[in-house]
Amino acid sequence: MIRFLEPWWLLAVLPVLALAGAYVWRQFHRRTYAMRFTNVELLRTLAPKGLGWRRHAAAGVFLLALLVLATGMARPSVDRKEPLERATIMLAIDVSLSMEADDVAPNRLEAAQEAAKQFVGELPPSYNLGLVAFAKSANVLVPPSKDRGAVTQAIDGLVLAEATATGEAVFTCLEAIRSVPADGAQGIPPARIVLLSDGYRTAGRSVEEAAAASQAANVPVSTIAFGTDSGQVDIGGQVQRVPVDRLALAELAETTQGFFYEAASVTELKQVYQDMGSSIGFRTEAREITHWYAGIALLLALCAAGMSLLWTSRLV
């Protein structure tokens, strides 16, 4: 089905129709004049012989070319269904103040940022990817999409804040996964959560609640622990120990059938999506066909010119 992206340009058809009307009126006017002309023998010598309907063919085809060209100005398009991969990965990165500890060079946050960017670079381009940052609360920085540049830019722009809401990060990722358009497919898409963190939960819903919600949604959570038990950070002028809560991160991964890592190499992270599967939906996109209209109009104009030259020895 053809539809027009800028339908108000269809007004350009009106001058063409007016020209066609003027041509028809002119032909009737000439017929009336011929009937009033008394010297029939002289009229026969003046009028072209043997043209008949051909006399109007070139003009008709030329007017049709103008009509097609005027219609093309409205940017005609046809709807086309494009297959759309719905499989989704959500990255959740801890930006609590403890991530400033330098027991992992250059510090925990920068190490997590580097690991996350390597993971983004290795992820198959057909998958959706989103980013959540969490401290006292969790926020979607980049909703699931195939725009890797937006995710990488957001990772580079992470800013530290107080507290650690690990459970909220998982719940926020699940909400983002549910927001992926169905596009004709059934249910939520195949999905995985990759959570990069270091410290103990100090805010929001518990890790156990988050694990139960992920298990119910059939979304595995793979966790990556950054830091050592000897990590320290200066918070408000006081040096505080910030050990890593490996136990909670490992239990979250185990409960949801994800993976737990302490040293996150790209090779290890590939396990996150290797068994992920696929869910194909379809997105309807408008494909502009203005060039078709322009080509048809050009062809008709050439035909009109050719008929005029062949039958009247004139171009117009």
C-alpha positions as CSV (number, residue, x, y, z in Angstrom):
1,M,0.0,0.0,0.0
2,I,1.3,3.4,-1.0
3,R,1.2,6.3,1.5
4,F,2.7,9.7,1.4
5,L,5.2,11.1,3.9
6,E,4.4,14.7,3.1
7,P,0.8,14.5,1.7
8,W,0.2,18.3,1.6
9,W,2.6,18.3,-1.5
10,L,-0.3,16.6,-3.3
11,L,-1.6,20.1,-3.9
12,A,1.0,20.3,-6.7
13,V,-1.4,18.1,-8.7
14,L,-3.9,20.9,-8.9
15,P,-2.0,23.0,-11.5
16,V,-1.5,19.9,-13.6
17,L,-5.2,19.2,-13.5
18,A,-5.9,22.8,-14.4
19,L,-3.6,22.5,-17.4
20,A,-5.3,19.3,-18.5
21,G,-8.7,21.1,-18.2
22,A,-7.4,24.0,-20.2
23,Y,-6.2,21.6,-23.0
24,V,-9.5,19.9,-23.2
25,W,-11.4,23.2,-23.3
26,R,-9.1,24.4,-26.0
27,Q,-9.8,21.3,-28.1
28,F,-13.6,21.8,-27.8
29,H,-13.1,25.5,-28.6
30,R,-11.2,24.6,-31.8
31,R,-14.0,22.1,-32.8
32,T,-16.6,24.8,-32.4
33,Y,-14.5,27.2,-34.5
34,A,-14.0,24.5,-37.2
35,M,-17.8,23.9,-37.4
36,R,-18.3,27.7,-38.0
37,F,-15.7,27.8,-40.7
38,T,-17.6,27.8,-44.0
39,N,-14.8,27.1,-46.4
40,V,-14.4,23.3,-45.8
41,E,-12.1,22.7,-48.7
42,L,-9.6,25.3,-47.4
43,L,-9.8,23.9,-43.9
44,R,-8.8,20.5,-45.2
45,T,-5.7,21.9,-46.8
46,L,-4.7,23.7,-43.5
47,A,-5.4,20.8,-41.1
48,P,-2.9,18.0,-40.7
49,K,-3.9,14.8,-42.4
50,G,-4.1,11.4,-40.9
51,L,-3.2,12.3,-37.3
52,G,-6.6,11.6,-35.6
53,W,-6.1,10.5,-32.0
54,R,-2.3,10.8,-32.3
55,R,-2.7,14.6,-32.3
56,H,-3.6,14.3,-28.6
57,A,-1.5,11.3,-27.6
58,A,1.8,13.3,-27.0
59,A,0.0,16.0,-25.0
60,G,-1.8,13.3,-22.9
61,V,1.4,11.4,-22.1
62,F,3.1,14.7,-21.2
63,L,0.3,15.7,-18.9
64,L,0.5,12.2,-17.3
65,A,4.3,12.7,-16.8
66,L,3.5,16.0,-15.0
67,L,0.9,14.3,-12.8
68,V,3.3,11.6,-11.8
69,L,6.0,14.1,-11.0
70,A,3.7,16.3,-9.0
71,T,2.5,13.2,-7.0
72,G,6.2,12.3,-6.3
73,M,6.7,15.6,-4.5
74,A,4.6,14.2,-1.7
75,R,7.3,11.6,-1.0
76,P,5.4,8.3,-1.7
77,S,6.4,5.3,0.4
78,V,5.5,1.7,0.9
79,D,5.6,-0.2,4.2
80,R,8.2,-2.8,4.6
81,K,8.7,-5.3,7.4
82,E,12.2,-5.5,8.8
83,P,13.2,-8.4,11.0
84,L,14.3,-7.2,14.4
85,E,16.4,-9.2,16.9
86,R,14.9,-8.7,20.4
87,A,17.6,-10.6,22.5
88,T,18.8,-8.2,25.2
89,I,21.8,-7.7,27.4
90,M,21.6,-5.2,30.4
91,L,24.8,-3.9,31.9
92,A,24.5,-2.7,35.5
93,I,27.6,-0.9,36.9
94,D,28.1,0.0,40.6
95,V,29.0,3.7,41.0
96,S,29.1,3.8,44.8
97,L,32.0,5.7,46.5
98,S,33.8,2.4,47.3
99,M,34.4,2.0,43.6
100,E,37.1,4.7,44.0
101,A,39.4,2.3,45.9
102,D,42.7,1.7,44.1
103,D,43.3,-1.8,45.2
104,V,42.6,-2.7,41.5
105,A,44.6,-0.5,39.2
106,P,44.0,2.3,38.4
107,N,40.9,2.0,40.6
108,R,37.8,-0.2,40.8
109,L,35.5,2.0,38.7
110,E,38.0,2.5,35.9
111,A,38.7,-1.2,35.8
112,A,35.0,-1.9,35.6
113,Q,34.6,0.7,32.9
114,E,37.4,-0.9,30.9
115,A,35.9,-4.4,31.3
116,A,32.4,-3.1,30.3
117,K,33.7,-1.4,27.2
118,Q,35.6,-4.5,26.1
119,F,32.4,-6.5,26.6
120,V,30.4,-4.0,24.5
121,G,33.0,-4.3,21.7
122,E,32.7,-8.1,21.7
123,L,28.9,-8.3,21.9
124,P,27.2,-9.4,18.7
125,P,25.8,-6.3,16.9
126,S,22.3,-7.9,16.5
127,Y,21.7,-7.9,20.2
128,N,20.1,-5.1,22.1
129,L,22.2,-3.5,24.8
130,G,21.3,-1.2,27.7
131,L,23.1,0.4,30.7
132,V,22.1,0.9,34.3
133,A,24.1,2.8,36.9
134,F,23.4,2.2,40.6
135,A,24.4,3.7,43.9
136,K,21.7,4.7,46.4
137,S,19.2,4.1,43.5
138,A,19.4,2.6,40.1
139,N,18.8,4.5,36.8
140,V,18.6,3.5,33.2
141,L,21.3,5.5,31.4
142,V,20.8,3.9,28.0
143,P,17.6,1.9,27.3
144,P,18.0,-1.4,25.3
145,S,19.0,-0.7,21.7
146,K,21.6,-1.5,19.1
147,D,23.4,1.8,19.6
148,R,26.8,0.8,21.0
149,G,28.2,4.3,20.8
150,A,25.6,5.6,23.3
151,V,26.5,2.8,25.8
152,T,30.2,3.4,25.5
153,Q,29.8,7.2,25.9
154,A,27.6,6.6,29.0
155,I,30.1,4.2,30.5
156,D,32.9,6.9,30.1
157,G,30.6,9.5,31.8
158,L,29.8,7.5,35.0
159,V,29.9,9.6,38.2
160,L,30.4,8.2,41.8
161,A,27.6,8.6,44.4
162,E,26.8,7.3,47.9
163,A,25.4,3.9,48.9
164,T,24.9,0.6,47.0
165,A,21.5,-0.6,45.8
166,T,22.4,-3.9,44.2
167,G,18.9,-5.3,44.4
168,E,17.4,-2.2,42.8
169,A,19.9,-2.5,40.0
170,V,18.5,-5.9,39.1
171,F,14.9,-4.8,39.3
172,T,15.6,-1.8,37.1
173,C,17.3,-4.0,34.5
174,L,14.3,-6.3,34.5
175,E,12.0,-3.3,33.9
176,A,14.2,-2.2,31.0
177,I,14.1,-5.7,29.5
178,R,10.3,-5.7,29.6
179,S,10.2,-2.4,27.7
180,V,11.7,-4.0,24.6
181,P,9.0,-3.8,22.0
182,A,7.2,-7.1,21.2
183,D,7.0,-6.3,17.4
184,G,4.7,-9.3,16.9
185,A,6.9,-11.8,19.0
186,Q,5.6,-13.5,22.1
187,G,6.7,-12.7,25.7
188,I,9.7,-10.9,26.9
189,P,12.9,-11.3,24.9
190,P,15.7,-13.7,25.8
191,A,17.8,-11.6,28.1
192,R,20.8,-11.5,30.4
193,I,22.0,-9.1,33.1
194,V,25.7,-8.4,33.7
195,L,26.3,-6.7,37.1
196,L,29.6,-5.2,37.9
197,S,30.0,-4.3,41.6
198,D,32.3,-4.5,44.7
199,G,30.5,-3.7,47.9
200,Y,27.8,-4.8,50.2
201,R,24.2,-3.7,49.6
202,T,23.3,-0.7,51.8
203,A,20.1,0.6,50.2
204,G,17.0,-0.6,48.4
205,R,15.5,-4.0,48.1
206,S,17.5,-7.0,49.0
207,V,19.7,-9.1,46.7
208,E,17.6,-12.1,47.6
209,E,14.4,-10.4,46.4
210,A,16.2,-9.4,43.2
211,A,17.4,-13.0,42.6
212,A,13.9,-14.3,43.1
213,A,12.5,-11.8,40.6
214,S,15.2,-12.6,38.0
215,Q,14.6,-16.3,38.5
216,A,10.9,-15.9,38.0
217,A,11.5,-13.9,34.8
218,N,14.0,-16.5,33.6
219,V,16.7,-13.8,33.3
220,P,20.1,-15.0,34.5
221,V,22.3,-12.5,36.3
222,S,26.1,-12.8,35.8
223,T,28.1,-10.9,38.4
224,I,31.6,-9.5,38.4
225,A,33.4,-8.7,41.7
226,F,35.9,-5.9,41.5
227,G,38.4,-5.3,44.4
228,T,40.1,-7.1,47.2
229,D,39.4,-7.5,50.9
230,S,42.1,-4.9,51.7
231,G,40.6,-2.2,49.7
232,Q,40.3,1.3,51.3
233,V,38.7,4.6,50.2
234,D,38.7,8.1,51.7
235,I,35.1,9.1,52.3
236,G,34.5,12.5,53.9
237,G,38.1,12.7,55.2
238,Q,37.9,9.3,56.8
239,V,39.6,6.2,55.5
240,Q,37.2,3.3,55.4
241,R,37.8,-0.4,54.5
242,V,35.7,-1.5,51.6
243,P,35.9,-5.3,51.3
244,V,34.2,-7.1,48.4
245,D,30.9,-9.0,49.1
246,R,31.8,-12.0,47.0
247,L,29.3,-14.2,48.7
248,A,26.3,-12.1,47.8
249,L,27.4,-11.7,44.2
250,A,28.1,-15.3,43.8
251,E,24.8,-16.4,45.3
252,L,22.9,-14.0,43.0
253,A,24.6,-15.5,40.0
254,E,24.1,-19.1,41.2
255,T,20.4,-18.6,42.1
256,T,19.6,-17.1,38.6
257,Q,21.8,-19.6,36.7
258,G,24.3,-16.9,35.7
259,F,28.1,-16.8,36.1
260,F,30.2,-15.3,38.8
261,Y,33.6,-13.8,38.0
262,E,36.4,-12.1,40.0
263,A,38.6,-11.4,37.1
264,A,36.4,-10.5,34.1
265,S,38.2,-11.2,30.8
266,V,36.4,-10.8,27.5
267,T,36.7,-14.6,27.0
268,E,34.9,-15.3,30.2
269,L,32.2,-12.7,29.5
270,K,31.3,-14.4,26.2
271,Q,29.7,-17.2,28.3
272,V,27.1,-14.7,29.3
273,Y,25.3,-14.7,25.9
274,Q,26.5,-17.9,24.2
275,D,23.4,-19.8,25.1
276,M,21.1,-16.9,24.9
277,G,19.0,-17.8,21.9
278,S,17.0,-15.5,19.7
279,S,13.6,-13.8,19.4
280,I,12.8,-12.2,16.1
281,G,10.1,-9.5,15.8
282,F,9.3,-7.3,12.9
283,R,9.4,-3.6,12.7
284,T,7.4,-1.8,9.9
285,E,9.4,0.9,8.2
286,A,8.4,3.3,5.5
287,R,10.5,2.9,2.3
288,E,10.4,6.0,0.2
289,I,9.9,5.4,-3.5
290,T,10.1,9.0,-4.8
291,H,12.8,7.9,-7.2
292,W,10.4,5.5,-8.8
293,Y,7.9,8.3,-9.5
294,A,10.7,10.5,-10.9
295,G,11.9,7.7,-13.2
296,I,8.3,7.0,-14.5
297,A,7.8,10.7,-15.1
298,L,11.0,11.0,-17.0
299,L,10.1,7.9,-19.1
300,L,6.6,9.4,-19.9
301,A,8.1,12.7,-20.8
302,L,10.6,11.1,-23.2
303,C,7.7,9.1,-24.8
304,A,5.7,12.3,-25.2
305,A,8.7,14.0,-26.9
306,G,9.3,11.0,-29.1
307,M,5.7,10.8,-30.3
308,S,5.6,14.5,-31.0
309,L,8.8,14.3,-33.1
310,L,7.5,11.2,-34.9
311,W,4.1,12.5,-35.8
312,T,4.4,16.3,-36.0
313,S,8.2,16.8,-36.6
314,R,8.1,19.1,-33.5
315,L,9.4,18.5,-30.0
316,V,6.4,20.3,-28.4
